[in-house]
Amino acid sequence: RPLYKAVSYTWGGQVPDRHIFMDGKRLNITKNYANLLYNFRNPRRTDAPKDYKLWIGSIYINQADNDEKASQVLMMADIYRRSRQVLI
């Protein structure tokens, strides 16, 4: 099984008011995602998963592209099923 945890989310809601850099590009994210990313990799946690990755659909799926969203939605059940854990 792949070493990733999938993050479940709802569409809409919070306004992205934080940012991260991914592949050298600035990406706006919500406060909840910023907290999730910080807590997931917090070095003070003794159980901090060093070898896991997070799959966050709202980040990996281009939210401005309706065709991409439609095709990715069809794969989401498989993505969640193959993950080590689904975080809600």
N, C-alpha and C positions, 0 to 999 in steps of 0.2 A: 504493500500500500504506500502511496505517496506520503511524504511527511509534511502534511499541511493541515491546518485547522481552518474550517470555513466559518465565515461570520454571516449570520442571518441578519437581514435588515429590512426595513420598510421603505418604500419609495416615498419621496416627498418629506415633509416635516421640517427638520432643522435646516437652517441656512448655513452654508459653509463659511465659517469665519476664522478658520485657521489654515495653515498651509504646511505642506511637506515638500521635499524634493524627491522625485522618483525618476530615475534615468536622466538626471540632469535637468528635468523640467519641473517647474513649480506646479503643484497640484493643490487646489483648495479642498479642504475637508471640514467636517463638522467638529464641534468640540467633543462629542462622544467618541468619534474616531480618533481624535488626537489623544484622548485619555486612554482609549483601548491600546493604541500603539505604544504609548509610554509605559503603561502597566504590563503589557505583554513582554517587553524587553527590559524592564527595570532591573539593573544589575544587582540591586539590593535583595531581590527575591531569590531565595535559595532554590526554588523550583522553576526558575526562569528557563524556558525551553530554548536552548541555543540552536537546535537543529530543525526546529519547526518553522514553517512559513505560514503566513496568513493569506487566505483567499478572501478578498473583500469585493463582492460583486460591483458595488457602486464605484470602486476604484478601477478594477480590471475591465469593466464594461464601459465603453464610451457612452455616457448618459445623454450626449447630444445627438447620437446616431440611432434613430428609431429602428432601422434595419438590423443593426448590430444587437441592440437590446432584444429584439424579437428572436433572433437566432440564438442568443445566449440563454434566454429564458428556457428554451427547449432543453438545454444541457444542464440546467441548474440542479435538477434532481440527481443526476449522475455525479455532479461535482460534490454535492452534499453527501451523497452515499459513499463516495470514495475517500472522503476526508477522515482523518483520525478522530475528529471531534467537531461538532457544530456549536459555535458560540452564539448565544441569542442575547 
